[in-house]
Amino acid sequence: MFTIEHDFDSTVITLIDEGSAPLQEDVIVNGFEECVTFEQLDPRTDRVQRITLSPEMVRDLLAAMNLPEGIYRLKPAT
């Protein structure tokens, strides 16, 4: 399950684990113009962990979801 909200400067997607136990903490994805952040509470430390990706890294991640093993470099659109 997930939710989508549009804030002033970002789009916020919250991913909610509905799989089998043990369930993972929710993941919050903030999409800004200059970057995308992923945040998740670490229950062991009770701190939020954050990963920041550039738009190019997000593009590569989405492309990688449908490719077999290997090393790739996406060509810029012409």
N, C-alpha and C positions, 0 to 999 in steps of 0.2 A: 504494500500500500504506500502511497505517497501523496503529498500535498504540494500545490504550487501557489505562491503568493508573489505579487508584484509590488515592490516597495519603490520609493522615489528613485533610488540610484542602483537598484539591483533586483534580480529575480531570485526568489528563495524557494528551493525545492527541499522538502524533508522526506527522507526515505525511512519507512518504518518496517522493521523486520517482523514478518508474520510467519516465518518458517518454524521448524520444530525446535524445541528447547535444546540447548540453551540459546535464548534470543540475544542478538547483538543490540547495542544501544543505537538510537536513531542517528542518522547521518544527515547533516544540514549542508546543502550545497548553495553557496551564494555566488550568483553570476553577476559580476561587475563588467564594465566596459573594458577595463585593463587586465582583469584576472578573474579566476574562479577559485573559490576556497571551499574546502571540505572540512567540516568540523564534526567531531564525535567525542562524547564524554568517555574518559577512561575510568571505569569504576574502581580500578585498583588504586589510582592516585586521586580520584575525585577532581580531575582537571580535564579541561577540554583540549584535545589535540587538534591542531590545524595544519592542513597541507594547502599550499598555494600553487596554482598552475597558471601559466601564461595561456593566452588564447591558442597559440600554436601547439602547446602541449595537450590541450583539450582536444584539438583537431586530431592530433596523432593518436591519442588514446581512443577516440571514437573509431578511427580507421583500423586500429590494431584489434578491435573486438571481432573483426570479421576476416582476419588474415591468419595463415598458418605460421608456424615457427619460422624465424628468419630475422634479418636486419633490413630495415626499410628506411627510405627517405622520400617523403612526399614532394612531388614537384609543384612549384607554384602554378596557379592557373594563369594561362596566357590569354 
